[in-house]
Amino acid sequence: MDDGFRSKRWALPPGHFSRIYRVIGRVVAARGLPNTDARGKSDPYCVVKGIRSNNHMSNIHITKVAQNTLSPYWEESFDYMVPAEWGLVELVGLKAMVFDADEPHTHWQGNEDFLGGCDIDLSNAVTGRAMTHELELAGIPVNKAKGKKPRIQIVVTVYKEVIPKPQPLLDQLMESVRQMGYIREVVGKVAKAQALRNADLVGASDPQCIVRVILMSGEVREIHRTKTIKDCLDPIWNEGFHAKFEHDEQPLLIAFDIWDADGPKGRAEETGEHLGSAVVPLWDCLPPEPRKRKLILQGETQLHEGRLAKSGLSRSSEAPKADELRVSHGSFHSSDQPVEEEKRDEKPKQSCLDRLTKAAIDLRERVKNAYYMQKIERSSISVEIRSRVKFEPMPLKCFMDKATYVADEDDAKAVLKKPEAHWDRSMFSPPAELLEKGRPPRGELTGMQQIVFVLGRVVGSSGLPAADENQLSDPFCVVEAMSRTAGKIFVHRTRVVPRKLCPEWDEAFYVPIPQGFECNRMMFSIYDRDETGGAAAIIAGLDPLEQDEFLGRASVDISYLCSGQKLVEDIPVSGSFVGSQVKTTAGFRRSPTICVELSVQRRIKPCYGLAPEDHSAVIPRRTHKVSRQPYSVVYADPSQFLTEVPLEEKIAISVMEAHKTGRLLKGAAKGEWIQQPRMDVPEVIPDSKPQILELERATPHAEPPGLDFTQKSPVQRCESLPMLHSKFEQTPALFEMTQPHKGKAQLSVRQVFNSYSTQSIMQSLKGLWFKPMPDMLIHRRVEPSSSSPESPHGHGPDVLLR
């Protein structure tokens, strides 16, 4: 009784679901960790990630490094709020992994010295109840574990809520494109930079920071340039900047480039050395995001003009090739709509003195890094950024809600002058069919949403297979955009991180999508750089990626990613066949992953479909087909169709039924089957026609006798074959037929019965040839009884009954 009441009380309301919306925990300590350092002990730190129901992971907490200990005591708390954008793909568990810190800084991807991991299931956790988990750390290589069984202690408390189920993803997507949001204003300050690289042989660098924004069209525009600080590696600028933008500009990213300003001209990007760059999406600078940021400076591959091409060379030094934009079925061609990029001016050739100076500086930096390995600090820049967004009605939204039919010039002019269309605010021009002089081709104008810009960041990868002999790899990542028709657009290539299985790239990528390219997926391919094979492939004119070893691939579906929404996940990497399987302790499996950040911008593009009466293509309709859904198939049963059965077939069926039930045999034995009687007709001479006429007048026209099939007698019990085989049940007629005759052998009962039945059936079928049709008048001859010569009605024996 209580169980039934409790189940009814806690039943979810219709259209609702329960999810974990908050996780509070504490990483207490670990003990018995393996030692992976040659001198001293390990320096462990713990990384906690959340596991989603689609097997993707998200970053939750990373602890500090416990120096020189195998039993670290962290006692660090974390509080994680599950984003509402996850929807039905909810949080189902936690993953804790412990690493040995061999570098002065730590990151979410860990490193090669893996000390163990464990999983915590949260699907059955009780809301509001703190649970202490003491679990064994597994997945350690056997040669490092050395028989130890380390353990970790974590306290976790989850909080659940019951909320209405979200709308379908397609409905959410169509609702998000009804408004257009763009960055209207950017305000910020360049505060300072730390630990910059020394690019001068004598003295120190003279840093200068250039602030630029990247627009949706792909244009790069400078908005601020700081002053130059002489001989300083930790400059302090404290200079503010402010910029406003219109609806046709729409900035998406802001870049901070630091240069060593050398030379008399004063333009650092032309004469100086690049010291580092950092790129930040402006949509991440909206309130309530923090205003102050400390950004890690990346190398020249993060510079807009220094980005790498797919071959590994700089884009400014490599001419664009046709294979960088490959789209099948003719949806887009690079020759028709090339992606415009601002090319950097070529620098003059360096002299021998300049090359020697650069080599000496590189040698000095390498020696310095090797000597001060534990004390070195990564180059960074401290800035303050705040952006403001403005929302307006999406241009061409009216055509997405309802298609407009165009039949003549007046309709075309009305479409172009439609006030709610906002053609002046759209980044797409009107279709060419509407701009033609004279009568336009008859058709419909519709609006379809499309991804027009993709931006994101390749953070890093973890647990990659070892492709080199030293059990390490030199990985780099290639980012490509995929279309629905298997088209491919190259987006970005990261730098090579040497001798790493857990590389940290932290490079931003961005690309404007051409109008005819329907992007729906981003693909991340990881390769191991082969210096010898790659150089030989470039010289031979081959694809250098074919010479590099493939380490794995991951893809992200962005078909339903709304405009401005940010996706941050660890995605599983699969497809690699290199490296040997390392034997590890049972209980935990560490699979390779890649951490990415993704965001898109969507706009509505006009699509003009021609009407069929112009002998052109049918008007295109935007449809969505759910994958893995069986099609509806209608099965027809021919036996259920009404078909007319011929009369001969009906008669044959009736005879066969009578034969099966025994009524045919009984009727023949009793004389019920009436045959046509023979008539005594005198012989007629062929040449005497008057005699033939008199004979016809004298002979009455009698109907041929037959059996009334419309009056079927009830089915009677038949004499079966086993009864006929018994000598006590044989009829006298059959008994006489089975007796031996003179000169003949004795026949069996079965042979006699079969021959007699066959003769009866053949005689009956011959009589049916003269039978009347069922819809005609049926006559039956009445035989007189033996007692009286006349019938009871007083008629003769030849009277016909109706």
C-alpha positions in Angstrom: 0.0 0.0 0.0 2.8 2.4 0.9 4.8 1.4 -2.1 1.9 2.1 -4.5 1.2 5.4 -2.8 4.9 6.4 -3.0 5.1 5.5 -6.7 2.0 7.7 -7.4 3.3 10.5 -5.3 6.7 10.6 -7.0 5.6 10.0 -10.6 6.8 12.5 -13.1 4.1 14.8 -14.6 3.4 14.3 -18.3 5.9 16.1 -20.5 8.5 16.5 -17.7 11.9 14.9 -16.9 14.3 14.7 -14.0 17.9 15.9 -14.4 20.9 16.8 -12.3 21.3 20.6 -12.4 24.0 21.0 -9.8 27.0 19.0 -8.5 28.9 19.9 -5.3 31.9 17.9 -4.4 35.3 17.8 -2.6 38.5 16.0 -3.8 39.9 14.9 -0.4 43.0 12.9 -0.9 44.7 9.9 -2.5 47.2 7.3 -1.3 49.5 4.6 -2.6 50.2 6.3 -5.9 52.9 4.9 -8.2 56.2 6.8 -8.5 57.0 7.9 -12.1 59.9 10.3 -11.4 63.5 9.1 -11.6 64.6 11.4 -8.8 62.3 12.1 -5.9 58.6 11.3 -5.9 55.6 12.1 -8.1 53.9 15.5 -8.1 50.2 14.5 -8.4 47.2 16.6 -9.3 43.6 15.5 -10.0 41.3 16.3 -12.9 37.5 15.9 -12.5 35.3 15.7 -15.6 31.6 15.2 -16.1 30.3 12.4 -18.2 27.2 13.1 -20.4 24.7 10.6 -21.7 26.3 10.8 -25.2 29.7 9.8 -23.9 31.1 13.4 -24.2 32.8 15.0 -21.3 33.0 18.5 -19.8 35.6 20.0 -17.5 34.5 20.4 -13.9 37.6 20.9 -11.6 41.4 20.6 -11.5 43.3 20.6 -8.3 46.6 22.1 -7.4 49.9 20.1 -7.6 51.0 18.3 -4.5 54.8 18.4 -4.6 56.9 15.3 -4.1 54.4 13.0 -2.5 52.7 9.7 -3.2 49.8 10.4 -0.7 48.6 13.8 -1.7 46.0 15.7 0.4 44.2 18.2 -1.7 40.9 19.0 0.2 39.6 21.1 -2.6 35.9 21.8 -3.2 34.0 22.4 -6.5 30.5 23.5 -7.4 29.3 22.9 -10.9 26.1 24.1 -12.5 24.9 21.9 -15.4 24.0 24.2 -18.4 20.3 24.2 -19.3 21.4 24.0 -23.0 22.3 20.4 -22.6 18.6 19.4 -22.7 17.9 15.7 -22.6 21.7 14.9 -22.9 22.1 15.1 -19.1 25.0 14.5 -16.7 25.2 10.9 -15.7 28.6 10.5 -14.0 32.0 11.8 -13.0 35.5 10.8 -14.1 38.5 11.5 -11.8 42.0 11.1 -13.2 45.4 11.7 -11.5 48.5 12.8 -13.3 52.1 13.5 -12.4 53.0 17.2 -13.1 56.3 17.3 -15.0 55.8 20.9 -16.2 55.4 24.1 -14.2 51.8 24.5 -15.3 48.9 22.0 -15.5 46.0 21.8 -17.9 42.8 19.8 -18.4 44.3 17.3 -20.8 46.8 15.9 -18.3 50.1 14.4 -19.5 51.9 11.2 -20.3 52.5 10.2 -16.6 49.1 8.8 -15.8 48.7 7.7 -12.2 45.2 6.2 -12.4 41.5 7.0 -12.8 38.0 6.0 -11.7 34.3 6.6 -12.7 31.5 7.6 -10.4 27.9 6.8 -11.4 25.4 9.6 -10.6 22.3 8.2 -12.3 20.9 6.7 -9.1 22.2 9.3 -6.7 19.7 10.7 -4.2 19.3 14.4 -4.4 20.8 16.4 -1.5 22.6 13.5 0.1 26.4 13.7 0.4 28.1 10.4 -0.6 31.7 9.6 0.2 33.4 7.5 -2.5 36.7 5.8 -1.8 37.6 4.1 -5.1 40.5 2.3 -6.5 42.5 4.1 -9.2 43.0 1.7 -12.2 44.1 1.9 -15.8 47.8 2.4 -14.8 50.4 0.7 -17.0 51.5 -2.5 -15.4 55.2 -1.5 -15.6 54.4 1.6 -13.5 51.9 0.2 -11.1 54.3 -2.4 -9.7 51.6 -4.3 -7.9 50.2 -1.2 -6.1 46.5 -0.5 -5.7 46.2 3.3 -5.2 42.9 4.7 -3.9 41.2 8.2 -4.0 38.6 9.7 -1.8 35.9 12.0 -3.2 32.7 13.4 -1.6 29.9 14.2 -4.0 26.5 15.7 -3.5 24.0 16.1 -6.4 20.8 18.1 -6.7 18.0 17.1 -9.1 15.1 19.0 -10.5 12.0 18.2 -12.5 11.5 20.5 -15.4 9.4 20.4 -18.6 11.0 18.7 -21.6 12.7 21.0 -24.0 11.3 21.7 -27.5 12.6 19.6 -30.4 15.9 20.7 -31.6 14.5 21.8 -35.0 11.9 24.0 -33.3 14.6 25.6 -31.1 16.7 26.3 -34.1 13.9 27.9 -36.1 13.0 30.0 -33.1 16.6 31.2 -32.6 16.9 32.6 -36.2 13.9 34.9 -35.8 16.1 37.5 -34.3 19.6 38.7 -35.4 22.1 39.6 -32.7 25.4 41.4 -33.5 28.1 43.1 -31.4 27.3 46.8 -31.4 30.0 48.2 -29.2 33.4 47.0 -27.7 35.1 48.7 -24.8 38.3 47.5 -23.2 41.8 48.2 -21.9 45.2 46.7 -22.6 46.7 46.4 -19.2 50.1 44.6 -19.3 52.1 41.7 -20.6 54.3 39.3 -18.8 57.3 37.0 -19.6 57.6 38.1 -23.2 60.2 36.5 -25.5 63.4 38.5 -26.0 63.8 39.0 -29.7 66.9 41.2 -29.5 70.5 40.0 -29.3 71.5 43.0 -27.3 69.2 44.4 -24.7 65.5 43.4 -24.5 62.5 43.6 -26.8 60.5 46.8 -27.5 56.9 45.5 -27.3 53.9 47.1 -28.9 50.3 45.7 -28.9 47.9 46.0 -31.8 44.2 45.4 -31.2 42.2 44.2 -34.2 38.7 42.8 -34.7 37.6 40.0 -37.2 34.3 40.7 -38.9 31.8 38.2 -40.2 32.8 38.9 -43.7 36.4 37.7 -42.9 37.8 41.3 -42.9 40.4 42.1 -40.2 40.2 45.7 -38.9 42.6 47.5 -36.5 40.9 49.5 -33.7 43.8 50.4 -31.4 47.6 50.5 -31.3 49.5 51.0 -28.0 52.7 52.9 -27.5 56.1 51.2 -27.7 58.0 50.4 -24.5 61.7 50.2 -24.9 63.8 47.3 -23.5 61.1 45.6 -21.4 59.8 42.1 -21.3 57.0 42.9 -18.8 55.5 46.0 -20.3 52.6 47.9 -18.7 50.4 49.9 -21.1 47.1 50.6 -19.3 45.6 52.0 -22.5 41.9 51.9 -23.3 40.1 51.4 -26.6 36.5 51.9 -27.7 34.8 51.0 -31.0 31.3 51.0 -32.4 30.0 48.9 -35.3 27.0 48.9 -37.6 24.7 46.0 -38.7 26.7 45.4 -41.9 30.0 45.0 -40.0 29.2 42.5 -37.2 32.5 41.8 -35.4 32.9 38.3 -33.9 36.5 38.1 -32.5 39.1 40.4 -31.1 42.8 39.7 -31.5 45.8 41.1 -29.5 49.1 40.9 -31.4 52.3 41.9 -29.7 55.3 42.8 -31.8 58.9 43.9 -31.2 58.9 47.4 -32.7 62.3 47.7 -34.4 63.3 50.0 -37.3 62.8 53.6 -38.1 59.3 53.3 -39.7 57.6 52.5 -36.4 55.2 49.9 -37.9 56.1 46.8 -35.8 54.2 44.3 -38.0 56.4 45.2 -41.0 59.9 45.4 -39.5 59.7 43.7 -36.1 59.5 40.2 -34.7 56.2 38.6 -33.6 56.1 38.0 -29.8 52.7 36.4 -29.4 49.0 36.6 -30.2 45.7 35.9 -28.4 42.2 35.7 -29.8 38.9 36.0 -27.8 35.3 35.7 -29.1 33.4 38.8 -28.4 30.2 36.8 -27.6 32.2 35.5 -24.5 32.7 39.1 -23.3 29.0 39.8 -22.6 27.7 40.2 -19.0 27.9 38.4 -16.6 31.3 37.1 -17.9 34.3 38.5 -16.1 35.7 41.7 -17.4 39.3 41.1 -16.6 41.1 38.3 -18.4 44.6 36.8 -18.5 45.3 35.4 -22.0 48.1 33.0 -22.8 50.0 34.2 -25.9 50.4 31.7 -28.7 53.0 31.7 -31.5 52.9 32.9 -35.1 50.3 30.2 -36.1 47.7 32.2 -34.1 48.5 35.4 -36.0 45.9 36.0 -38.8 48.5 36.4 -41.5 50.7 33.5 -40.1 48.0 30.8 -40.0 49.1 27.5 -41.5 47.7 26.0 -44.7 46.7 22.4 -44.9 50.2 21.5 -46.2 51.8 23.0 -43.1 53.2 26.1 -44.8 52.2 29.6 -44.1 49.1 30.8 -45.9 50.8 34.0 -47.0 53.6 32.1 -48.7 51.4 29.4 -50.3 49.0 30.3 -53.1 45.4 29.1 -52.5 44.7 25.8 -54.2 41.5 24.5 -55.7 41.5 21.4 -53.5 41.2 23.5 -50.4 37.5 24.0 -51.2 36.1 20.7 -52.4 32.4 20.3 -52.8 30.6 17.5 -54.5 27.5 17.7 -56.8 28.3 21.3 -57.8 26.9 23.0 -54.7 30.0 25.3 -54.4 33.2 25.9 -56.4 36.2 27.9 -55.2 36.5 29.5 -58.6 33.0 30.9 -58.4 33.0 32.2 -54.9 36.5 32.4 -53.4 37.0 33.1 -49.8 38.6 36.5 -49.5 41.5 36.7 -47.2 43.7 39.7 -46.4 47.2 38.7 -47.5 50.2 40.0 -45.6 52.8 42.0 -47.4 55.9 40.1 -48.2 58.9 41.0 -46.2 62.2 41.7 -47.8 64.8 38.9 -47.7 66.9 38.8 -44.6 70.6 39.4 -44.8 73.2 37.0 -43.5 73.7 39.1 -40.4 70.0 39.0 -39.6 69.9 35.2 -39.9 72.9 34.8 -37.7 71.3 37.1 -35.1 68.1 35.1 -35.1 70.0 31.8 -34.7 71.9 33.2 -31.7 68.7 34.4 -30.1 67.1 31.0 -30.6 70.1 29.2 -29.1 70.0 31.5 -26.1 66.3 30.9 -25.5 66.8 27.1 -25.7 69.6 27.2 -23.1 67.6 29.4 -20.9 64.5 27.1 -21.1 66.6 24.0 -20.3 68.3 25.7 -17.3 65.2 27.3 -15.9 62.7 24.6 -16.7 60.8 24.7 -13.4 60.9 28.5 -13.1 59.9 29.6 -16.5 56.6 31.3 -17.0 54.5 31.3 -20.1 54.0 34.6 -21.9 50.6 36.2 -21.2 48.7 39.5 -21.6 46.2 41.0 -19.2 43.3 42.8 -20.7 39.8 44.1 -19.9 37.0 43.5 -22.4 33.3 44.3 -22.4 31.0 44.0 -25.4 27.4 45.0 -26.0 25.0 43.2 -28.2 22.0 44.5 -30.1 19.1 42.4 -31.4 17.0 43.2 -34.4 14.5 41.3 -36.5 16.2 38.8 -38.7 16.3 40.0 -42.4 14.3 37.9 -44.8 12.4 36.3 -42.0 9.1 36.9 -43.7 10.1 34.6 -46.6 11.0 31.8 -44.2 7.6 32.0 -42.6 5.7 32.1 -45.9 6.9 31.7 -49.5 6.2 34.5 -51.9 5.0 33.6 -55.5 6.5 35.7 -58.3 4.7 35.7 -61.7 5.6 39.0 -63.4 7.6 42.2 -63.0 5.2 43.8 -60.5 5.6 40.8 -58.2 9.4 41.0 -58.4 9.4 44.8 -57.6 7.0 44.2 -54.7 9.3 41.5 -53.3 12.4 43.8 -53.5 10.5 46.7 -51.9 8.9 44.7 -49.1 9.5 46.7 -45.9 9.6 43.7 -43.5 12.2 41.9 -45.7 15.0 44.4 -44.7 17.1 43.7 -47.8 19.4 46.6 -46.8 20.4 44.7 -43.6 20.8 41.3 -45.2 24.3 40.0 -46.0 22.8 38.2 -49.0 22.0 40.0 -52.3 18.6 39.3 -54.0 18.5 36.4 -56.4 19.6 37.1 -59.9 16.3 36.0 -61.4 14.5 38.9 -59.7 17.1 41.4 -61.0 16.7 40.5 -64.6 15.2 43.0 -67.0 11.8 42.1 -68.3 9.5 39.4 -67.1 11.3 37.2 -64.5 10.9 33.4 -64.6 7.8 32.3 -62.7 8.6 30.8 -59.3 8.6 31.1 -55.5 11.0 33.0 -53.2 11.7 31.3 -49.8 14.0 31.9 -46.9 16.3 29.2 -45.5 18.6 29.4 -42.5 22.3 28.7 -43.1 25.5 28.8 -41.1 27.5 31.7 -42.4 30.4 31.7 -39.9 32.1 29.1 -37.7 34.5 29.9 -34.9 36.0 28.0 -32.1 39.1 26.8 -30.4 41.1 23.5 -30.4 42.1 23.3 -26.7 44.0 20.0 -26.6 43.9 16.3 -26.8 44.5 13.5 -24.2 45.6 9.8 -24.4 46.7 9.7 -28.0 48.5 6.5 -29.3 52.2 6.5 -29.6 53.4 6.5 -33.2 57.2 6.9 -32.7 59.8 4.5 -31.4 60.3 6.5 -28.2 56.6 5.7 -27.3 55.6 9.4 -28.0 54.1 11.3 -30.9 54.5 14.7 -32.6 50.7 15.5 -33.0 49.0 18.3 -34.8 45.3 18.8 -35.6 43.5 19.7 -38.9 40.1 21.2 -38.7 37.7 20.9 -41.6 34.0 21.9 -42.2 31.8 19.2 -43.8 28.6 19.7 -45.8 25.5 17.5 -46.3 26.8 16.5 -49.7 30.2 15.3 -48.4 31.8 18.6 -49.4 34.9 19.7 -47.4 36.4 23.1 -46.6 39.8 23.5 -44.9 39.5 25.7 -41.8 42.6 25.5 -39.6 45.8 23.6 -38.9 47.5 23.7 -35.5 51.2 23.8 -34.8 53.1 20.6 -34.1 53.7 19.8 -30.4 56.8 17.6 -30.3 57.1 14.5 -28.1 53.6 14.6 -26.5 50.7 12.2 -26.1 48.6 14.9 -24.4 49.2 18.1 -26.5 47.9 21.5 -25.5 47.3 23.6 -28.6 44.9 26.3 -27.4 44.5 27.8 -30.9 41.5 29.7 -32.1 40.0 29.0 -35.6 37.4 30.8 -37.7 36.2 30.7 -41.2 33.3 32.4 -43.2 31.1 29.8 -44.9 30.3 30.5 -48.6 26.7 30.9 -49.6 26.3 27.6 -51.5 27.9 25.5 -48.8 25.5 23.9 -46.3 27.8 23.2 -43.3 26.5 20.7 -40.8 29.5 19.1 -39.2 33.0 19.9 -38.0 35.7 17.3 -38.3 39.0 17.2 -36.3 41.7 14.9 -37.6 44.9 14.3 -35.6 48.2 13.3 -37.3 51.7 12.5 -36.2 54.2 14.8 -38.0 56.8 13.0 -40.1 59.5 15.6 -40.8 61.3 13.6 -43.5 58.2 12.3 -45.3 56.4 15.7 -45.1 59.3 17.6 -46.6 59.7 15.0 -49.4 56.0 15.2 -50.1 56.0 19.0 -50.4 59.0 18.8 -52.8 57.3 16.1 -54.9 54.0 18.1 -55.0 52.0 15.4 -53.0 49.7 15.8 -50.1 51.9 15.9 -47.0 49.1 14.5 -44.8 49.4 11.2 -46.7 52.9 10.9 -45.4 52.0 11.6 -41.8 50.6 8.9 -39.5 46.9 9.1 -38.7 46.2 9.2 -34.9 42.4 9.5 -34.9 39.5 11.6 -35.9 36.5 13.2 -34.1 33.4 15.0 -35.5 30.8 17.3 -34.0 27.3 17.7 -35.4 26.4 21.4 -35.6 23.1 21.0 -37.5 21.1 22.2 -34.5 23.6 24.5 -32.8 21.9 27.8 -32.4 23.4 31.1 -33.4 25.6 32.4 -30.6 25.4 29.2 -28.5 28.8 27.9 -27.3 29.7 24.2 -27.2 32.6 23.1 -25.0 33.1 19.3 -24.8 35.7 16.5 -24.8 34.9 14.3 -27.8 36.1 10.7 -28.2 38.8 10.2 -30.8 38.7 6.9 -32.9 40.0 5.4 -36.1 43.7 5.0 -35.3 45.7 1.9 -36.1 49.1 2.9 -35.0 50.8 2.2 -31.7 50.8 -0.9 -29.5 48.3 -1.7 -26.8 49.9 -1.1 -23.4 48.8 -3.5 -20.8 47.1 -1.7 -17.9 45.5 -2.6 -14.6 41.8 -3.6 -14.9 38.9 -1.4 -13.8 39.4 1.8 -15.9 39.9 2.5 -19.6 41.5 5.7 -20.7 40.3 6.5 -24.2 41.7 9.3 -26.4 39.7 12.5 -26.5 40.0 16.0 -28.0 38.7 19.1 -26.3 37.1 21.8 -28.5 35.0 24.9 -28.3 32.5 25.7 -31.1 30.1 28.5 -32.0 28.3 29.4 -35.2 26.4 32.4 -36.7 23.3 31.7 -38.7 21.5 34.0 -41.2 18.5 33.6 -43.6 19.4 33.4 -47.2 17.0 33.9 -50.1 16.3 30.9 -52.4 14.4 31.3 -55.6 12.8 28.1 -57.0 11.4 28.0 -60.6 7.9 26.9 -61.3 7.4 23.7 -63.4 5.4 25.4 -66.1 8.7 27.1 -67.2 10.1 23.6 -67.8 12.6 24.2 -65.1 13.5 22.5 -61.8 10.7 22.0 -59.3 10.5 24.5 -56.5 12.9 23.3 -53.7 11.4 22.7 -50.3 13.4 22.6 -47.1 12.7 19.3 -45.5 14.2 17.4 -42.6 14.3 13.7 -42.5 14.8 11.9 -39.2 17.6 9.4 -39.6 17.1 5.7 -38.8 13.3 5.8 -39.1 11.7 3.0 -41.2 9.6 4.1 -44.1 5.8 3.3 -44.1 5.2 0.3 -46.4 1.6 -0.7 -47.3 1.2 -4.5 -47.9 -1.6 -5.6 -50.2 -3.3 -9.0 -49.9 -4.5 -10.1 -53.3 -6.9 -12.7 -51.7 -9.0 -9.7 -50.3 -9.7 -8.3 -53.7 -13.1 -8.9 -55.3 -12.7 -10.7 -58.6 -15.4 -12.4 -60.7 -15.1 -16.2 -60.8 -16.0 -17.8 -64.2 -19.1 -20.0 -64.3 -17.0 -23.1 -65.4 -14.7 -22.6 -62.4 -17.7 -22.4 -60.0 -19.1 -25.7 -61.4 -15.7 -27.4 -61.2 -15.3 -26.3 -57.6 -18.7 -27.6 -56.7 -17.9 -31.0 -58.3 -14.6 -31.2 -56.5 -16.3 -30.5 -53.1 -18.9 -33.2 -53.8 -16.1 -35.6 -54.6 -14.1 -34.8 -51.5 -17.2 -35.2 -49.2 -18.4 -38.4 -50.9 -21.6 -37.0 -52.2 -20.5 -37.5 -55.8 -20.0 -41.3 -55.3 -23.3 -41.8 -53.4 -25.3 -39.8 -56.0 -23.8 -42.0 -58.8 -24.6 -45.2 -56.9 -28.2 -44.2 -56.3 -28.8 -42.9 -59.7 -29.2 -39.2 -58.7 -26.9 -38.0 -61.5 -29.2 -37.9 -64.5 -27.7 -38.3 -67.9 -29.2 -37.1 -71.2 -31.6 -39.8 -72.5 -31.2 -41.2 -76.0 -34.0 -40.2 -78.5 -35.1 -42.6 -81.2 -34.9 -40.4 -84.3 -35.6 -42.1 -87.7 -33.1 -42.0 -90.4 -33.4 -38.9 -92.6 -32.3 -38.8 -96.2 -30.1 -35.8 -96.8 -31.9 -34.6 -100.0 -35.4 -34.7 -98.6 -35.9 -31.2 -96.9 -39.7 -31.5 -96.5 -39.3 -34.7 -94.5 -36.8 -32.9 -92.2 -39.2 -30.1 -91.5 -42.1 -32.4 -90.7 -39.8 -34.4 -88.3 -38.9 -31.2 -86.5 -42.5 -30.2 -86.1 -43.4 -33.6 -84.7 -40.5 -33.8 -82.3 -41.1 -31.8 -79.1 -38.2 -29.4 -77.9 -37.4 -31.0 -74.5 -34.9 -29.3 -72.2 -31.9 -31.5 -71.4 -32.1 -32.9 -67.9 -29.7 -31.7 -65.2 -29.0 -31.1 -61.5 -30.1 -28.0 -59.7 -26.9 -26.6 -58.1 -28.7 -23.7 -56.4 -30.5 -26.2 -54.1 -27.5 -27.9 -52.4 -28.3 -30.7 -50.1 -26.8 -30.7 -46.6 -23.4 -32.4 -46.2 -23.8 -36.0 -45.2 -21.4 -38.3 -43.6 -19.4 -40.0 -46.2 -18.0 -43.5 -46.3 -14.3 -43.1 -45.8 -11.6 -45.2 -47.4 -10.7 -47.2 -44.2 -14.3 -48.4 -44.0 -14.2 -49.5 -47.6 -11.0 -51.5 -46.9 -12.9 -53.6 -44.3 -14.4 -56.7 -45.9 -17.5 -56.5 -43.6 -18.4 -53.0 -44.8 -18.1 -53.6 -48.6 -21.3 -53.0 -50.6 -22.7 -55.9 -52.7 -21.8 -54.2 -56.0 -18.2 -53.6 -55.0 -18.0 -57.1 -53.5 -19.1 -58.6 -56.8 -16.6 -56.4 -58.7 -13.7 -57.6 -56.4 -14.5 -61.3 -57.0 -12.1 -62.9 -59.4 -13.3 -63.6 -62.9 -12.3 -66.1 -65.3 -9.0 -65.2 -67.0 -8.6 -62.1 -64.8 -6.7 -61.4 -61.6 -8.5 -60.3 -58.5 -8.7 -56.4 -58.1 -8.2 -54.7 -54.8 -10.8 -52.5 -53.2 -8.8 -49.4 -53.8 -8.3 -50.1 -57.5 -12.0 -50.8 -58.0 -13.0 -47.7 -56.0 -10.6 -45.4 -58.0 -11.8 -46.7 -61.3 -15.4 -46.4 -60.4 -15.0 -42.9 -59.1 -13.2 -41.8 -62.2 -15.9 -43.1 -64.5 -18.6 -41.4 -62.4 -16.8 -38.1 -62.4 -16.2 -38.2 -66.2 -19.8 -39.1 -66.9 -21.0 -36.3 -64.6 -18.8 -33.7 -66.3 -20.1 -34.8 -69.7 -23.6 -34.3 -68.5 -22.8 -30.8 -67.1 -22.0 -29.7 -70.7 -25.7 -29.7 -71.4 -26.8 -28.1 -68.1 -28.6 -24.7 -68.3 -27.2 -21.5 -66.9 -27.9 -20.7 -63.2 -29.9 -17.6 -64.0 -32.2 -19.4 -66.4 -35.3 -21.4 -65.7 -34.3 -24.8 -64.3 -36.4 -27.9 -65.2 -36.5 -31.2 -63.5 -38.3 -34.3 -64.8 -40.5 -36.0 -62.3 -40.5 -39.8 -62.6 -43.8 -41.6 -61.9 -44.0 -43.9 -59.0 -44.4 -47.6 -59.4 -47.8 -47.8 -57.6 -49.6 -45.3 -59.8 -49.1 -44.3 -63.4 -49.9 -40.7 -62.8 -48.6 -38.1 -60.4 -50.6 -37.0 -57.3 -51.5 -33.8 -59.1 -53.2 -35.6 -61.9 -50.6 -34.9 -64.6 -48.7 -37.3 -66.8 -45.1 -38.3 -66.3 -43.8 -35.7 -68.8 -45.0 -32.6 -66.9 -42.3 -30.1 -66.0 -42.2 -28.5 -62.6 -41.1 -24.8 -62.3 
